[in-house]
Amino acid sequence: MSTSSFLLMIGYAFRASLLVVFIITFNDHRSAISIASSSTATSNN
């Protein structure tokens, strides 16, 4: 395996992990917003 293909695989894995983290945090953020909107919370961050 050459170094360029190895770095390319690392780049793809890094982008895939970033996408997974973004999806997880987006889902957590959306559920937190729905919980805050369902409860009578008047504190806006």
N, C-alpha and C positions, 0 to 999 in steps of 0.2 A: 504494500500500500504506500503510495507516495504521500508526501506531506501536504500537497495542495488538496487532494481528495479527503485527507483526514481533517484538514481545517474546514473544508466544505461541509463535511458531516457534522462537525462541531457547530458550525453556524446554523445548519438546519435544525439540529437538536435544541440549540439555544432559542431559536425563533419559535419552535414548537412548544417549549416549556414556557416561554413568555406568553404565548397564546393561551395555554392552559391556565396560567396564573391570572391572566386578564379575564378569562371567562368565569373563573371561580370568584374573583373579587367582584365582578359585575353582578353575578347572581347573588352574592352576599349583600352587596349594596342595594340591589333591587328589593330583596326580602326585608332588609332593614328599613327601607323607605316605606314599604307596604305595612310593616308593623308599626312604624311611627305614625303613619297616616291613619291607620285603623284605630290606634289609641288616641286619646285626646292630649297629644303632646304639642305644646305651643312653642317649644324651643327650636329655633332654626339655627343651624350651624353655618 
